[in-house]
Amino acid sequence: MGFNFAQGYFIEKPQIDLFSLKSVYEHINEIKSTRSQTDTDLILENLKSIEPININESIINCLYRFKDASVNLLPVVDNKMRPIGVITEKDLKNYAYSPYGKDLLTNKTYNKPLSAVITKAPIVCATSKIEDIIESFVQTGSVNTKEIPPVLVVQNEKYIGCLDAATIINIVHKYNLVRVSNQNPLTKLPGNNPIKDYIQEVINKSNQAAFIYFDIDKFKVYNDTFGFRQGDRIILFLSDILQKTFSQKHYFVGHIGGDDFFVGCDLSKISFEEVFEKCIKAQDDFNYGSKVFYPKEIIDQGYIRAKDRDGIVKNFGFVSVSFAILHIAKQSGNPDEEKISKLLALLKKQAKSLSAFSIATLLEPNINLFDFYEFKKSHDFSIKQAK
């Protein structure tokens, strides 16, 4: 739910025996799941359940359906409830407003099929992402919302309802509110909740992934010396580098908070070596380019005189970036998001101690034994085992 600690009888009554306490409370998880609204929840919540008409029905029966003032369009489905398109009042107006139109439709020799008046409409799955629905909606090409056909929604390939233009605009508004609340206000990158969702999504659908933690070293010293505004510029500089370096569609870039960033990648679409090379490039670009944020006299001096966390004045070098990569291998099963976060934190600590990077491959999901690789620029590496 976003809290580190909580108390109250709803969770559990006070206990003397510590071993009776649970690590997981299912009724709390149920609350959490009801409060985190997914894209599917948003779609189903706003879905319009308009009863469809079968493709084999006659046009005259279709015309009778429009006698209901609340009906301005009819989804058309086949015998298996799969959507084909829609029919609007506009499609039938030539018959509805013609003095002989109705008589013509009732004439058996005329026999015009329903398919002749169907308008194509976008079809999406109820589990689609909001972005995909917006894209389908925009591709209709009309600027007049009254002329835009609705988006037909299916579940298990069967029609369950539709989303008209006004409803989609409302969904987009709600979606943007949620997105803004889940993004970092400084960098506008996705924050902790989207990062957690991404990690869980990737490990659920793929057993090969790379999760990377970027952290700025000596940032506190810089921030304390030059002020938070200059500190923000350093953070934005790293944000720009990461977004440029990992700009391809199969990458995800997020901002954990402060000077901590996250990058994720599904390794079923790209090699681990390519990911590593990009990390090195981002590191080099930051370490080289960040010197422009120092006064010339500091650059000539080569260090900053500042107090450390214990209040002792020391010489500090320039800011740099370290990164930690957790490689989820094929044989690592399906680790959960919480375990991955803990492993990344462990790797981050090691990377900062090296002021470079650390890499671990998760080989088995049931043991806490990992291979740590300290890569050199020549790609030689030594292996250490750590619990």
Secondary structure, DSSP 4 states (H G I P E B T S, - for coil): ---S---STTT----S-GGGS-S--HHHHHHHHHHS--HHHHHHHT-B-PPPEETTS-HHHHHHHTTSTT-SEEEEE-TT--EEEEEEHHHHHHHHTSTTHHHHHH-TTT---GGGGPBP--EEETT--HHHHHHHHHTT--S-TTTSPPEEEEETTEEEEEE-HHHHHHHHHHHHHHHHHTB-TTT--B-HHHHHHHHHHHHHH-S-EEEEEEEEETHHHHHHHH-HHHHHHHHHHHHHHHHHHT-STTEEEEEEETTEEEEEEETTSS-HHHHHHHHHHHHHHHHHHGGGGS-HHHHHHTSEEEE-TTS-EEEE---EEEEEEEEE-GGG----HHHHHHHHHHHHHHHHHHTSEEEEEE--TTS--EEEEEE-TTS-EEEEEE-
